[in-house]
């Protein structure tokens, strides 16, 4: 069945993958993006699809919704360090922007489903075990606090105004094309410049990694399953300490030439305020629908290292 969907943040890393996945299904996609510093400005691949329309616009400034089935909201400010340095833009994009979308849907003649991208970071950290979708939200930093606030807005508008929704909470995404402020491309850029990889808190925090293409397929799975008014965790299939991932990157970049002398390639003196020691989520709900992550981390990581070693990103 063909569908009509909006994808907000369509020029972002995850948004771009979701947009392409929807287009490949033959769905009609209206992409919305305000073109921030992290946006992919070379999106001829998307424009080549006849079922794609693009509007350069802030989600806070959308004045109407054409009739559609879904509004897939990937638009957000996402970098934790930036939110610690200055949080105002995070409140505007991540809270006020979601409120504005909810109001548009509330007032639409035929209410589309808001498929809202949250994050596993809204739960806060934990040492052992896995967070379930019903767990209490305990965000640790301004970024995750704004995402948790948006989740609460979605739930409130669903109950009060019957706005249909699906909230997804994925783990750390990775892949080629991710902006260089994120850990993996930032590490490769540092090596390319002859600088050490900056690691927060000695690289001890653990993260679970999910390829953006797998994230996009999770969205397709949820839409095709027709789920409504529910929350789904989406987990990757690789978990490890940041320092372990950094050492993998060093080995791949230098083809093992560092001979185990990692210390000169790492800066472990950096401290992050509000650092979460580990995120981990139980995603058995979405796996019951037939989805699972397919990307193999080490294989994809080598492709990413090769790409960023050859493509400098400012």
C-alpha positions as CSV (number, residue, x, y, z in Angstrom):
1,X,0.0,0.0,0.0
2,X,1.3,3.4,-0.9
3,X,1.5,6.0,1.8
4,X,2.0,9.7,2.1
5,X,4.5,10.8,4.7
6,X,6.3,13.9,6.0
7,X,9.9,13.4,7.2
8,X,11.1,16.4,9.2
9,X,14.9,16.7,9.5
10,X,15.2,14.9,6.1
11,X,18.7,16.2,5.5
12,X,20.0,15.0,8.8
13,X,21.9,11.7,9.2
14,X,19.0,9.5,10.5
15,X,16.4,11.6,8.6
16,X,18.2,11.0,5.3
17,X,18.2,7.2,5.8
18,X,14.5,7.2,6.8
19,X,13.6,9.4,3.8
20,X,15.4,7.1,1.4
21,X,13.8,4.0,2.9
22,X,10.3,5.5,2.5
23,X,11.1,6.6,-1.1
24,X,12.3,3.1,-2.0
25,X,8.9,1.7,-0.8
26,X,7.3,3.9,-3.4
27,X,5.7,6.2,-0.8
28,X,5.2,9.9,-1.4
29,X,7.6,11.8,0.9
30,X,7.5,15.5,1.7
31,X,10.9,16.4,3.3
32,X,11.2,19.3,5.7
33,X,14.6,20.6,6.9
34,X,15.9,24.0,7.9
35,X,19.4,23.2,6.9
36,X,21.4,23.4,10.1
37,X,25.2,23.1,10.2
38,X,24.9,19.3,10.4
39,X,22.5,19.0,7.4
40,X,23.6,17.1,4.2
41,X,23.5,19.9,1.6
42,X,24.2,17.5,-1.2
43,X,21.0,15.6,-1.5
44,X,20.6,15.1,-5.3
45,X,20.0,11.4,-4.6
46,X,16.8,12.3,-2.9
47,X,15.7,14.8,-5.4
48,X,16.1,12.2,-8.1
49,X,13.0,10.4,-6.8
50,X,9.9,11.6,-8.5
51,X,7.9,10.8,-5.3
52,X,10.0,13.3,-3.2
53,X,9.2,17.0,-2.5
54,X,11.5,19.2,-0.4
55,X,10.7,22.3,1.7
56,X,13.5,24.2,3.4
57,X,11.7,25.2,6.6
58,X,12.0,25.2,10.4
59,X,9.4,22.8,11.9
60,X,8.4,25.7,14.1
61,X,7.4,27.7,11.0
62,X,5.2,25.0,9.2
63,X,1.8,26.7,8.7
64,X,-0.2,23.7,7.4
65,X,0.0,20.0,6.8
66,X,-1.1,18.5,3.5
67,X,-3.2,15.4,4.0
68,X,-0.8,12.5,4.9
69,X,-0.6,9.3,6.8
70,X,2.5,9.9,8.9
71,X,4.6,12.8,10.2
72,X,8.0,11.2,10.9
73,X,9.8,13.6,13.1
74,X,13.6,13.2,13.1
75,X,14.3,17.0,13.3
76,X,16.3,17.7,16.5
77,X,19.4,19.2,18.0
78,X,21.2,16.1,19.2
79,X,24.8,16.7,20.3
80,X,25.1,16.5,24.1
81,X,28.3,18.7,24.4
82,X,26.5,21.4,22.5
83,X,23.5,21.2,24.8
84,X,25.8,21.6,27.8
85,X,27.5,24.7,26.3
86,X,24.2,26.3,25.3
87,X,20.7,24.8,25.6
88,X,18.4,27.4,24.1
89,X,18.3,26.0,20.6
90,X,17.6,22.6,22.0
91,X,14.5,23.8,23.7
92,X,13.3,25.5,20.5
93,X,13.9,22.5,18.2
94,X,13.3,19.6,20.5
95,X,10.4,20.9,22.7
96,X,8.7,23.8,21.0
97,X,9.1,22.2,17.5
98,X,7.4,19.0,18.7
99,X,4.6,21.1,20.3
100,X,4.1,22.9,17.0
101,X,3.8,19.6,15.1
102,X,1.3,18.2,17.7
103,X,-0.8,21.4,17.3
104,X,-0.8,21.0,13.5
105,X,-1.9,17.3,13.8
106,X,-4.5,18.1,16.5
107,X,-6.1,20.6,14.1
108,X,-5.9,18.5,10.9
109,X,-9.1,17.3,9.4
110,X,-7.6,13.8,9.0
111,X,-5.1,13.4,11.8
112,X,-1.9,11.7,10.7
113,X,0.2,9.6,13.1
114,X,3.2,11.4,14.6
115,X,6.1,8.9,14.5
116,X,8.4,10.7,16.9
117,X,12.1,10.0,17.3
118,X,13.2,10.1,20.9
119,X,16.4,8.5,22.3
120,X,17.5,5.8,24.7
121,X,19.2,8.6,26.7
122,X,15.8,9.7,28.1
123,X,16.0,6.8,30.6
124,X,19.3,7.9,32.0
125,X,22.1,5.5,32.6
126,X,22.3,2.1,34.3
127,X,25.2,-0.3,35.1
128,X,23.4,-3.6,34.6
129,X,20.3,-4.8,32.8
130,X,18.2,-3.1,30.2
131,X,15.6,-0.3,30.2
132,X,12.1,-1.2,29.0
133,X,9.7,1.2,27.4
134,X,7.7,1.5,30.6
135,X,10.6,2.6,32.7
136,X,10.8,6.0,34.4
137,X,12.5,8.7,32.4
138,X,15.6,10.2,34.2
139,X,17.6,12.3,31.7
140,X,21.0,13.4,32.7
141,X,21.8,16.3,30.5
142,X,20.0,19.2,28.7
143,X,19.8,17.3,25.4
144,X,18.1,14.2,26.9
145,X,16.0,16.4,29.1
146,X,14.5,18.1,26.0
147,X,13.9,14.8,24.4
148,X,12.1,13.5,27.5
149,X,10.0,16.6,27.6
150,X,9.0,16.1,24.0
151,X,7.9,12.5,24.8
152,X,5.7,13.8,27.6
153,X,4.1,16.3,25.2
154,X,3.3,13.6,22.7
155,X,1.7,11.4,25.4
156,X,-0.3,14.3,26.7
157,X,-1.6,15.4,23.3
158,X,-2.5,11.8,22.6
159,X,-4.6,11.5,25.7
160,X,-6.2,15.0,25.6
161,X,-6.6,15.5,21.9
162,X,-6.5,12.0,20.4
163,X,-3.3,12.7,18.5
164,X,-2.2,9.2,17.2
165,X,1.5,8.6,17.8
166,X,4.4,6.1,17.8
167,X,7.5,7.0,19.9
168,X,10.8,5.3,19.0
169,X,13.9,5.3,21.2
170,X,16.9,4.1,19.3
171,X,20.5,3.6,20.6
172,X,23.6,5.3,19.2
173,X,23.4,5.5,15.5
174,X,26.4,5.2,13.2
175,X,27.2,5.0,9.5
176,X,28.8,6.8,6.6
177,X,27.7,10.4,6.3
178,X,27.3,11.2,10.0
179,X,28.4,14.7,10.9
180,X,31.9,14.9,12.4
181,X,30.8,16.1,15.9
182,X,29.7,12.5,16.6
183,X,32.1,10.0,18.2
184,X,33.1,7.8,15.3
185,X,33.7,10.4,12.5
186,X,35.2,12.8,15.1
187,X,37.8,10.1,16.0
188,X,38.7,9.5,12.4
189,X,39.0,13.2,11.7
190,X,41.4,13.6,14.7
191,X,43.6,10.9,13.4
192,X,43.6,12.4,9.9
193,X,44.8,15.7,11.5
194,X,47.5,13.9,13.5
195,X,45.7,14.6,16.7
196,X,44.7,12.2,19.5
197,X,41.1,10.9,19.7
198,X,39.3,12.9,22.5
199,X,37.7,10.4,25.0
200,X,35.3,11.5,27.7
201,X,36.0,10.0,31.2
202,X,38.9,7.8,30.1
203,X,36.7,6.1,27.5
204,X,35.1,3.9,30.1
205,X,31.4,4.7,29.3
206,X,29.6,2.0,27.3
207,X,27.4,2.6,24.3
208,X,25.3,0.3,22.0
209,X,25.7,0.9,18.3
210,X,22.9,0.8,15.7
211,X,23.5,1.3,12.0
212,X,21.2,4.1,10.6
213,X,20.1,1.8,7.8
214,X,18.8,-0.6,10.4
215,X,17.0,2.3,12.2
216,X,15.3,3.2,8.9
217,X,14.1,-0.4,8.4
218,X,12.7,-0.4,12.0
219,X,10.6,2.6,11.0
220,X,9.3,0.8,7.9
221,X,8.5,-2.2,10.0
222,X,6.5,-0.1,12.5
223,X,4.5,1.7,9.8
224,X,3.7,-1.5,7.9
225,X,2.6,-3.2,11.1
226,X,0.2,-0.4,11.6
227,X,1.0,0.1,15.3
228,X,-0.5,3.1,17.0
229,X,-0.2,4.8,20.4
230,X,2.8,2.9,21.6
231,X,6.5,3.2,22.4
232,X,9.3,1.1,20.9
233,X,13.0,0.8,21.9
234,X,15.3,0.1,19.0
235,X,18.7,-1.4,20.0
236,X,21.8,-2.1,18.0
237,X,23.7,-5.4,18.2
238,X,27.1,-4.2,19.4
239,X,27.9,-2.8,22.9
240,X,31.3,-1.8,24.2
241,X,33.3,0.8,26.0
242,X,34.2,3.9,23.9
243,X,37.9,3.2,24.4
244,X,37.5,-0.2,22.8
245,X,35.8,1.4,19.7
246,X,38.5,4.0,19.6
247,X,41.2,1.3,19.5
248,X,39.4,-0.5,16.7
249,X,39.4,2.8,14.7
250,X,43.1,3.3,15.3
251,X,43.9,-0.2,14.2
252,X,41.7,0.2,11.0
253,X,43.1,3.7,10.2
254,X,46.8,2.6,10.6
255,X,46.2,-1.0,9.4
256,X,47.5,-2.3,12.6
257,X,50.6,-0.2,12.3
258,X,50.3,1.4,15.8
259,X,51.4,-2.0,17.2
260,X,49.3,-1.7,20.3
261,X,50.7,1.6,21.3
262,X,47.4,3.3,21.7
263,X,48.2,5.8,24.3
264,X,49.8,8.3,21.9
265,X,46.6,8.3,19.8
266,X,44.2,8.9,22.7
267,X,43.4,11.9,24.9
268,X,41.7,10.5,28.0
269,X,41.9,13.7,30.1
270,X,38.5,15.1,29.1
271,X,35.6,15.1,31.5
272,X,31.9,15.5,30.5
273,X,29.4,17.0,32.9
274,X,26.5,14.6,33.5
275,X,28.2,11.7,31.8
276,X,26.1,8.6,31.5
277,X,28.1,5.4,32.2
278,X,26.0,3.1,30.1
279,X,22.8,3.1,28.0
280,X,21.1,-0.3,27.3
281,X,17.5,-1.0,26.2
282,X,15.3,-4.0,25.8
283,X,13.9,-3.9,22.3
284,X,12.0,-7.2,22.4
285,X,8.7,-5.4,21.4
286,X,9.9,-4.4,18.0
287,X,11.7,-7.7,17.4
288,X,8.4,-9.4,17.9
289,X,7.2,-7.6,14.8
290,X,10.0,-9.2,12.8
291,X,12.7,-6.5,12.8
292,X,16.3,-7.0,13.9
293,X,19.5,-5.2,13.3
294,X,21.5,-6.7,10.5
295,X,24.6,-4.5,10.1
296,X,27.8,-6.1,11.4
297,X,29.7,-3.5,13.5
298,X,33.3,-4.2,12.6
299,X,32.6,-4.6,8.9
300,X,30.7,-1.3,8.8
301,X,33.3,0.5,11.0
302,X,36.0,-0.3,8.5
303,X,33.9,1.2,5.7
304,X,33.4,4.3,7.8
305,X,37.1,4.6,8.6
306,X,38.0,4.3,4.9
307,X,35.4,6.9,3.9
308,X,36.3,9.6,6.4
309,X,40.0,9.0,5.8
310,X,39.4,10.1,2.2
311,X,36.6,12.7,2.7
312,X,37.5,15.7,4.9
313,X,34.5,17.2,6.6
314,X,34.8,20.7,8.1
